Amino acid sequence: MKTKMIFAAAAVAIISSVAVFAQKATIDYRFNALAEDAKNYFNWTADGKSIKDSFDVAAGASKAKSTTEFNVVRFDATGSKKAVPAGLRSLVLYPVSSRATAEGDAFSVSENGKMLTIRFIHRGVAYQITTDAKGNIDTASSFQIATVGDNVGGKFTLKDEYLKAGGDKSKMANIDWTKVSFAKDVADSDAGYTYTGSLKAAYKNGILTVKGTLQKK
């Protein structure tokens, strides 16, 4: 009997271990980078949640509250250590935000074949996401970050050293990207867990799509 109990306990431990390593986050995303579009969406699953989200024009917010709900992927159990690059969390919120948000953040996508470069500036922080030649976004290597703005009375303005000649520092579109020195944007090394892997991005007729599965480790 004792031997059977030991084997049973071991089996439970193995099953539990497999369950932990099998945890994942899936992302299915569509965003029109050029114009207002009611077809934008951000659908995702993680940590027992399965959410289909889009922008609620009447409420001026995301219908399913991904801004806060996605924190189960954004942070580890402490609620403060990044489990994914900061740029990923910001990227996925554009389909569930107003068009004015993307325009104010100077959201842009440039393409070289299937290789994409996605740039935006949110709350004084510049993000650059660069895919590989096949359109893959990797959580370990595709994200970059730089502080380019100042918070002046609750409003963010570009620092003088990043401003285009003669530009208005209150408008993020006036940034001179050639002057920006980026650092790597990755999950915190001391996070209790992270989501790793790659997502597939594509861009056609102004529509950016991002899909894939990240593994929780």
N, C-alpha and C positions, 0 to 999 in steps of 0.2 A: 504494500500500500504506500509506504513511504517513498519507494522508488517511483511509483506512478505519479505521486504528487510532485516530485522533483521534475519529472519529465513534463508534467502539465504546466508547472510554473515556467519552465524554460520555453515551452511552446508559446505561452502568453507573452513572454518577454520578446521573443522573436517576432511575433505578430505585431506587437506594439511598436517595435523598432522599425519594421517595414512600413507601418502606417505613418510614422513620423517622417521617414525619408520619402514617402510617396506624396506628401503634401506639396501643393503647387498653387500658382496663381495664373489664371488665363486672362488674356486681354484681347478684345476685339473692338477696334476703334476706327472711326471715320470722321474726318474733319476737313471742311472746305477752307483752305488757307487763303482764298482770294475774296470770298464774298459771304454774305449772310446765307445760311442754308439750314432749313428746318430738318434736313435729313441727317444732320450730324448726330453721332451717338458715341457712347462709351459703355460697353458691356464688359463685365468682368466677374470672375469668381475667385474666392480665396477664403480660407479660414471659416468654412461653412456658409459663407455668404455667396449669393448668386444675384447680381444686380444688373439691370438693364436701365441705362440712364441717358438722359438728354437734357437740353436746356428748356426750362419752363419760362416762357416769355412773360407771362402774367406775374409770376412770382419773382422773376429776375434772378433765379437760382437754379441749381440742378434739381431735377425732379426727385431723384433717389438719394440726394445728399452725398454724392461721391466725394465732395470736398473733405468731409470728415470721415465717412465710412471707409475710404481707401487707406486710412491710417493703419489698418491691420496689415497692409503690405508696406506702407511707407516706413513704419517703425517696428522694432522688435517688441517684446513683451514689456519692456520698461517704458515704452511710449516716448522715448527720447533718442534712442540710437537708430540711425538710419539703416534700414534693411535693404534699400535700393538707392540708386543715385538720386539726388535731389531733383535733377532735371527730368527724370522719368515721371515723378509725381506731378510736376508742373505741366509737362507735356500732355498727360492724359486728361487734364481738367479743361482744356480749351473747348472740346465739343460740348461741355456742359456749362459753359460760361457765355456771357453776351459777346456779340461781335465786337463791341467796343473794347473788350479786354484784349483780344488778339491784336487789334489795331493799335491800342495804347502800348502794348508790349512789343510792337514792331515784329510780330511773328512772320517768319519767312521760310520758304523751302527753296533750295537751289538743287539742281540735278546735273549729274554727269553720267549719262547712261542710267544704270540702276543705283549708282551711288548717290546718296542724298546728304545734304547738309541742312539741318534744321536749326534755326536761330531764333531766340526771343530774349527779351529782358523783362523780368518780373520783379517788382519791388527793389529795383536797383541792382539786381543780380543778373548777369548775362549767362545764358546757357547755349552751348553748342553741342549738337548731337550729330555725329557723322557715321553713316553706315559703311559697311564694306562694299565691294564692287557688286555684290549680289543683293544688296538692300537689307542686310542683317544688322540689327542694333544689338550690340553685346553689352551686358551690364558691367563688364569688367574693363571695357576699352573704348566704348563709343561716346561717353559723356565727358564734357568739360564745363568748367565753371569759372566765373570771374566777377568780382564786385566792381561795378562800373558807375554806381550812382550814390548819391547822398540823400538822406531823409531830411527834408527841410520843412518843418512844421506839418509833418504828416504827408507831404508830397515828395515824390522821388524825382530828382533831377540828375542828369548826367554829370559826372566829374569833368572838369575842364580838359583834362588830358586825353579824354576819349571823344571829345566833341569835334564834329566836322567844322572846318573853317566857316565862320559866319552862321553856324547852326543855332537853333533854339534848344538850350539844354533841357527844357521841360518836355521835349519830344524825343522818345527813345529812338525813333527812326533816324535821328541825326547823329547817331553813333558812327564813329570811324572804326570799323572792325579791324582794320590793319594795325591799329594801335593797342589792341587788346591782347594781353598775355594770359592765356588760360592755364588752369590747374586741372588735374584729373578730378572727376566727379564720380565717386564710387560709394558703396555702402561703408558704414563705419567698421573698422577692423575689429573692434571689440563688441560688436552687436551680438546678441544672443543667437540670432539666426539671420540669414540673408536669403534673398531670392536671386538666383543666378541663372544664366542662360542667355538666349537671344530671342529677339522678336523680328518678324519680317515686316519691313516697311516698303510701301510703294507709293508713287505719286503720278497721277494722271489727270490732266485737265483741271488742275488746281485742287484735286481731292487727295488728301493724305490718308492712307490706311496703315494701321499697325495691328498685327495679329501675332499670337503665339502663346507659349507656355513657359513660365519661369519655375524652376524647382526651388523649394524651400530647404535650406541646409543649415 
